[in-house]
């Protein structure tokens, strides 16, 4: 299992948090971007994100919680992230958005709100690289894990196996040393406040991996 760390809720300012994460064994920096429309909170200006994250060593895993995500792709591609993930509910132009991300040779992820039927992803699973299961409602850090997410993981794994597909499965929300044991077959686990609200980031990452 790989670990992606979200800095959405941290004990330190963003720059300090990213610098500390760069020194850990985390596999990705998970970048949650919210526009205040698709979700109630707004937390970024594109120019500030580019300044904060350019020339970082860790691969970037960008999660767009925004309406019309296609309009952000050109700028975010400058960061050369490994993944850009967007919400199926956020656009009527899903295929066009997937193609735009792929045009930059970046990996594409799709995600859903917890109450959206996971089978709405079916038309796209053969052409994307990642499915992000939201195990909390998108928009706020520090929420409790939604236990039905375990069933969504099981369903996605069965779909992947039955159809001989290759997408990775990631989960974000409420993951800590206890809840991660419930979803130990994940490819990528996203954790935020469980890591970034503490002084020793590496210790918290190790506890997720049961080290």
N, C-alpha and C positions, 0 to 999 in steps of 0.2 A: 504493500500500500504506500502511495505517495502522499505527502502532506503539503497542502497549500495553506498559506496563512493570510487571513484577511486583517487589514489594519483599520477597519471601520471603527472599532471601539478599542482604544489603547490608552495606556497609562501615560504615554508620552506624545509629543507632537509627531506629525506624519514623517518628517524628515528623520528625526531620531529613531522612530520605530522602524523605518525601512533600513536605516544603517545597522540597527541591531539585528534585524532579520537576515541581512546579508551575511552575518557572521555565524548563522546557525546552519543546521543540516536540512532545513526546509527545502522542498523541491520547487515550490512556486511561491511567488507573491500574488495573492488573490486580490484583484482590484475591483471593488464594488463601486459602480458609478450610478448615481440616482439623480433623476432630473426634476423631482418635485411634481411631476405630472403622472407618470405611470405608477410611481409610489409617492407618498406624501412628502418625503424628505428630499431636499436637494443638497448634494455634498461636493460638487465639483464645478470648476471652470476648465475647459479643455487645455488652455495654455498653462494652468497651474499643474495639471496632471502630467503634461509633457515635461515640464521643468522638474517635477518631483521624481519622475521615473525614468528619464532618459539616462542611458549609459549605466544602468544597473546590471549587476552580474546575474542575479537570479532570473530565471524565466518568468514572464508575466502571464497571468491567467485572468483575463478581463471579463467581468460579468456586468453586462449592460442592463440596468433596470430603468429603461427609458422608452418613451414612445418614438416610433420611426427610427430605429437604431441605425438604419443605413446611412443617415446623415452624419454619423460620428466616425464612420470607418476610415475615411481618408486620413484624418488627423491621428487617430489611434494607431494606424498602421505604421506611423513614424517610429513608434516605440518598439516595433518588431516583436510583439507579444507572441507567445506560443499558441494561445487560444484567445478567441473572442467569442463569447457566449451571449446570446440574446434571447428574449422571451417570445415564445410563439404568440402570446396574446397581444404583443406590442406592435404588431405590424400586419398588414394585409399582403405585404410583399416578401413573404418568407423566402421563396426561391431566389428572388433578386438579391436579397440581403446575403444569403449564403454564397451566391456567385461573386458578390462584391468582395467579401472577405477572402474567398479562395483566389481571387485575382491577385492578391498580395502574397500568395503562397503561405497563408496563415491557416491554422486549424480552426474549424468552426464548431461551436457548441450551441445546443438548443436547450432551453429550460422552460419550466412551467410553474405556475403558482400551485401550492399544495392541493387546491380543490379542483384543478383542471384535469380532465381525463387523460391519463398517460398515453392512451392509444391515439390521441391526436398527433403524436409524434410519428406515427407509423409511415406516412408518405415520405419522410425525410431521413429515416434512419440509415439508409444505404448510402447517403451522400454527405453525412456529417461525421465528425471525429469524436464528439463528446456529447453526453447527455448529463445535465446537471439536475439532480433531484433536490428541490428546495424542501428541507426538513423543518423550516420555519416559514412564516409569511415574509416575503421580501420587503426590505426597507429599514429594518432596525436590527442592531446588534444585540446580543445578550438574551435572545428569546429561548424558551424551552423547546427541546426536541419534540417533534410531532411523531408519535410512534407508528402511525400508518405509513411513514416513509420506509419502514422495513419491508412492507408488502410491495411498495412501488419498486424498491430495489429488486426484490425477488421476481416481479413481473418483467422488469427490463432485462434481467439476466436470462430469463427463459426466452424472451423474444430474441435476444442476441444469439443465443445458442440454437434455437429452432430455425432461425433464418440465416445462420452462418455469417453474421455481421461482425464488424470489428470496432465499433465505437467504444470509447472508454466511458465508465460511469463514475461520476463525481457526486458528492453530497455536501450540502452547505446548510448549517444551522443547528445550533445546540449540541455540537459534537464536543465531547470531553472524554476523559479516561474511562468513564462508565458507559456512556451511550455509544461510543465507537465500537465497543465489543458486540453490540447488537447488529452492526453493519460491517463486520470484519472482512467481508468479501469485496468491499469497495476497491476501485482502482485508485481513486483520489479522494481524500477527505479534506474538507475545508474547515479550519478552526480559526476563530478570531479572538474574542475576548478571553477565552480559556488560556490563550497564550499571551496576548498582548496586554492584559491587565495585570501581569505579574512581572517581577524583575528578571527572573531567569528564564528566558524564552526557550533555551535548549532543554532545560529540565522539563518544561511543559510539553515540548514536542516529544521527548523521550517517553513521557508517560502515556501519550497517545499510542505510541508504538510498543508499549509494554516493555520498555528497556530499563 
